[in-house]
């Protein structure tokens, strides 16, 4: 088995889409089609040929963008694509989601035979309806077209608004109103989140799980809320999560969090100019509120949570470093040096209730009240993990959108005013939290958690093929070394 043979090339002008700035190729003897599956232009041509062969007519695929990829050497790989497709006539589908899976052995070919519907309805010309799965023999890749996902068998019924969904999840909010469902996040094999909205502007989020998982997630959140109300102080955060469960469709419904998401507090740029004093007044207060809310959660006696293993922080950092080194071999030694520098800090610390996977988009502020969403991963862990995850993801936003890394057809960059606002948010969060936290939590351990979280940020850049991702990874690692030396 080989995981070498890395090819990295700039893709400016190669793919005219906003999802990819660089292409990548990996070789794996057990997954012979991996390098080809990571070539968007090649897969576009091959998929077009297979659609024409299977469905007939003048089908064409005009875009095939890689949104995300994962690789387990010698075992399997998963690539998420976004497609522009038309049927050679009047019907066009822009941004069609699809996934491609590679397995060692002949599993992909066997799965297509198992999953493929025996008949194709006369009106089912959209790939997601005409085909559940499509095997591409040259690459040995199994295509699955949204909304079909073999691990989410009820997703199609949810999108079709089957009766159990309307009665149990939609009716409490919308009554008999016409509701539009729009996918906002799709992770093949893991879950899909859809935004439900009616003409009156009322909204709801529907999350679809693999079979048997929705009820357990709902029960865990209800248990969490019962404990939350009795243990979180008034200045602590409010938990926003699922209110209704539909066991029959493995789906949960959650209200839309009200307020301003944390990153939207930063000024939008020249269109909304503010003085330095104005920015300080607008950002210092909400940043302090978030810090105080986290302290309220971390000081609580919230019970019923699982305990995260003490060595998981370093283990996750090591796994991220190994995956990055696989595609950036020049960074292998710097990554090993970074992990070595973390070892003296990797000792067990205090354990408290935590969010478990805190991102800026999980934090909302409304009238001085902090709301947290996506508490599926709430665990007992070190308190500084939450803080480190939050500020490291703010760092990642600033690094990704820094003006120094403009180019290669990527999205518009965050301007200087917004960069300054995000920096102020981060610095105020850190200062306020560290000033008020108990001494026993040891600020010295913050570097361990921030560097570990930054490695996850770097891996995110790689797996999503962010524009200029090799340069972004280098910038993240330089920032990590700066933190360790402070």
N, C-alpha and C positions, 0 to 999 in steps of 0.2 A: 504494500500500500504506500502510496506517495501523496503527500499533501503539499509538495513543492510545485515548481513550475508556475510561479505566480507571474501574471502579466497585468500591468496596470497602464492604462493609457488615458489621456485626456479625451473627453468626448464632446468638446464644443463643436456644434454643428453635426455631430454624428447622429444624435437622437434629438429631434425637435420636440422636447417635452420637458415639463418642469420637475420631473421626478428623479432625474439622473444627471449627474455632471461628469461622472467617470465610469468606466467599465472595469470589470475585474474578471479574471479567469483563474480557476483553481483546478488542479489535476488530482484525481483520486482513482487509483486502479480499481477499487471496488465499485465506483460510481463513474463508469466510463463516459457518461454524457454530461458530467458536471460543468466542464469548461464551456460546452456548447449551450447548456441551459442558462448560463450567465451572460450569454451574448444576445442582447435584446433584438438586434437586427436579424440575426440568424433565426431566432425563435419566431419572429414575426413572419418570415418567409415560410418556415416549416408549418406553422399553425395555419396559415392561409391555404397552403397546399392540402393539408389534412381536412380542413373544413370543406373545401371544394370537392374533395374525394368523397367525404361522408354525406354531405348535404346537397351537393350538386350546385348548379348555378354559378353566378359570378361573385361569390363571397370574396371580400378582400379585408385584410388586416393592415391598417395604415400606420398603426403605432403599437409598439410593445415595450413598455417601460418597466424596469425592475424597481419595485417599491421597497422590497425587503428580502433578505435571504438568510438562511441558516444552514449550517453544515456540521454534521457529526461524522468525522472521518471514518471511512470504512463501513458505515452503516446506512446513513440516509442524508438527504438534503431537501430543503423546502425553499421554494422561491415564490414570492408573491408578485404578480404582474398586474399592470393596468393597461387595458387594450382599447383601441378605437377600431370598431368593426362596422362594416356595412354589408348588406346582402346582395349587392349588385343592382339594387332597385331603389326604392324610396326609403327604406328603413336603415337608420344609423344608430349606433350605440357608442356614446363617448364615455370613456372612463370605465368600461366594463372590468370588473374585478375577476381575477382568475388566479389559481394557484397551480404550481407544478411540483410534483414530488418525485424524487429519485430514491430507489431502494437498492440495496445489494441483492443479488439474485433476481428472480423473475417475478417479484411481488407486484410490480406496477402493471404488468400485462395481465396477471390473474385478477387484480382488482378491477380493471376496466370491464372484464367479462361479468364480474359480479355486480357492478354498479350500473352498467349501461341499461337504460330502459329498453324493453323489447320492442316497443312501438313508439313512433314519433307522431304526435298529433298534427293535423293539417295546419294549425295556426302557430305551431311551435317552431319558429325559425330563429329565434334568439338563442345563441349558444347555451345560455344558462337554462333554457327550457328544452331545447332540442336534444341536448346532450348532457347527461350527468357527468360523464367522464370520457376522456379521449386519450388513447395511448399513441404516443409519437415514437415509432420504432427506431428511428435513427438516433434519437437522443436517449431513448428508453425512459421517457418522462411521462408521468400520468397527469394530464390536465384535468382540473376540476373548475367548472365555470359557476360563478356566483349566480343564483343563491344556493347552488348545490354544494354541499360539503359532507363527505361521508361521516365525519365526526359530529355534525350538527344536523341530524336527519329532520328536525322540525323547523329549520330555518325557512324553507319554502312555504310552509303552512303559516308561519308567523307573517311573512311578507304578504301573503295572500289574505291576511286578516281573517283566518278561520274563526268559526263561531266561538270556541273557547277563549280565544284571544280577545274578541270584542266583548264578550260577557264578563270576563274576569279581570282583564287588564285595562281595556280602553273605556268601557262604560262608566266606571267611577269618575273619570275626569271629563270625558267628552260626551257622554250620553249617546244619542243617536246621530251626532254630527259626523260629517264626512271627514275622515282622518287620512293624512298622507304620511307614509312611512319612508324615511330616507336613511340609508346606512351611513353611519359616521365613523365606525371603526370595525374592521373585519380582520380577525386573526385566524386564518385557516386552521381547523383542528382544535381551536381553543375557545372561540366565542365570537359573537357579533353584537354590536350595539347599534340600535336604530333610534332615530329621533322621530317621535310621533307628534304631529302638529295639525291643528284645524284652522279654518278660516278666521276664527276669532283670536288666534294667536296663542291659544292654550297649548302647552307642551308637556311631553312626557318622554322618558327614555326607556326603551325596551331592550333588555339584554337576554340573548339566547345562549344557553349553555349546552354542553354535551349531555347525553341522556343521564338522568339521575342526579345531576349536580345542582340544579336550580333550587330544589327544595332544601338541600343542605345549606346552600349559601343564604337562603332566606331565613332559615332557623338560626344560623349563626349571627346574622345581623339583628334579628329580634332579641336574641339573648344579649348581644352587645348593647343594644339600646336600653334594655331594662337595667343593666348594670350602669350604663352611662348616666342615666338620669339621677341615680343616687350617689354617684362618686365624682362627677365632674363639677367643679365649682362654677359659680355664675360667670366668672371671667374666662372660663374655658370655652372650647369650640362646640358648635352644634354638629351633630352627625346627620348627614343626608344620605339616605339609601333606599332600598326597595320597600315599597308599601304593600304591593300585591304580588301574588305568585300564581302562575298557571302551571301546575304539575304536568298536565297533559301535553304541553308544548315546550316544557323545559325553559320557561321564560319568566323573567321578573320585570316589574315596572317600577320606576323611581321618578319622583318629581324632579323637575329642573331646578337646580340651585339658583337662588335669586341673589343678585348682587354683582360685584365686579370681580372677575378673576384676577389673581395676584399680578400677573405680568401686564395686564391692561392698565395698571396704575401708572406705569411709566408714560411720560409724554410721548405723543405720537409723532412729534417732530415739528418742522417749521410751520405746518398747517395749524398747530395749536401752541404757539410760543408761550413760554412761561419764564419768569425771572428765576434766578437761582434761589431766591428766598421763597418764591411761590412753590417751586418744586420741593424744597425742603419741608415746607408746611404740608404739602399734599402727600408726600411719601413717608416722612418720618413717623407720622401718627399711625397709618395703617400697618407699616412694617412692625412697629412696636406692638400693635394689637395682635399681629400674627405670632410674634415671639411670646407674648404673654399667654395666648391661647395654647400654644404648644407646651409651655410650662404647666398650664392647667391640666392638660392631658397627661403629661409625664409625671406629675406629682399625685395623680389620682390613685385610688386603690381599685381600679377597674379589674374585674376578675373574669375568669372563664376563657382567657386567651391562651393560646399555645405559646410555648417558649422557643424562641429562635436559638439554635445551637450557637455557642459562644464563638466557634471557629468559622461560622458561615461568612462573616465579613471578609476575612482573608481568603477563604475558599472561593468566594464569588470574584474577588479581585484577581486571583490566580487564573481562574477559568477565563475571565475576560482578557487577561494579558496573553494567554495561550492562543486564543482565537484571533487576536489582533496580530500577534507575531506570525501566524500562519499566512497572512496575506501581506504583511509588511516585515519581511525577514530582517531588513536593516534596523528595525526597532526591537528585535528580539533581545539583544543584550541590554539596551537601556531599560526595557521592561523587567528583565531579570534583576537588574540593579535596583529598580524601584521597589520590587517585591522584597528584596533583601533588606532594604532600608526600613520597610514596615515591620519586620519581625520583632524588633525590640518593643514596639508599641502593642503588639498583638497578645495582650494578656486579658483575662476576663475582667469585665467591668460591671457596674450596677445594672440591674434589669428593671425596667418599668414598662407600663403600657405605651405602645407606640402605634403610629399609623402603619408603618411597615414598608410603604412604597410611596413616599410623599413627593409629589411633583408640583410645580407652580400651578398647573391647571387643576389641581385637586383642592385649591384654596380659594374661597370666595369671601368677600367682605361686603356686608350690608348693614348700614346704620351702626357701624362700630362692632357688629357681631361677626365673628369668624365662623365660616361653615366649611366642613371637610366632607369630601365625597370619596367614593371608591375605597371603602374601608374593608374590602375583602381580605386584605393581607395584614390586618391589625394583629400584632403579636406582642409578646413580652420580649423586649430587647433593650439594648443600650439607648438611652435618651438621645445621645449625640448623633445617632444614626439618622433620625428624622431631620435634624437640623442640617447635617452634612448632605443628605440627599437633596434637600430643598435648595441650598445655596450652590451646590455643584451643578444642578440643572440650570440655575440662573447663570452660572459661569458658562455652561455649555451654550446657552442661547446667545450670550455675548460673543463667545468665540466663533460660533457658526456664522454670525451675521456681522462680524467685524469688517470694516471697510477694507482692511488689508487683504482680505480673502475674496474680494469681489471678482467676478469673471466666470468663465466656463458655463455661461448660460444658466446660472442659478437664479433663485428668486431674488427679489429686491432686498437689499440689506437694511438692517436696522440702522437709523441714522445716529449721529453723535448725541443728540438730545435724549433719545431713547436709551442709548448705551449708558449715558450718565445716570438716567433714572433707574435702570436695572442695577447698576453698580451701587447706587445709594440704597436701594431696597436690600440688597445682599448685605452691605456693611451695617445697616441699621439692625437688621435681623440678628446678625452675629453679635453685635455689641450689646444689644438689649438682652438677648438670651444668656450670654456668658456672664453678664453683670448680675443677673438675678437667679441663676441656677445654683443649687447647693454645691458647696465646695467638694463634696464627696464624688461628684460626677467628673471631676478632673478635666479641665480644658485641654490638658496635654494630649488627651486621646482624640481631640477633634481632628488632628492631622491624619490619623489612621483612617478615620471614617470619610474625611473629605477626599483623600487620595483614592481610597477604594471606590467611592462614588464616581470620581472623575474617570476611572478606568471603565466603568459602565457607560459613562457618557461617550467616551472614545469608541467603545464597541458599538454604540448606537449609530455613530457616524459611519462606521464601516458597514454594518448590516443594512443600513438604509441608503448606502451609496450617496451620501450627501455631497453636493458639489464641492470639489477640492478636498475630499475626505482624507487623503494622506497628509495634506497640510494641516487640516484640522486636528488630526490625531497628534501630530508633532506639537502643535500649539498646546493641546491638553496636557501632554506629558511634560512640557516645559513648565506649565503652570503648577503641575503636581510637585515637581522638584522645588519650585519656589516655596510652596507651602511647607514642605519638609525642612527647608533650611531656615524658615522664620523662627 
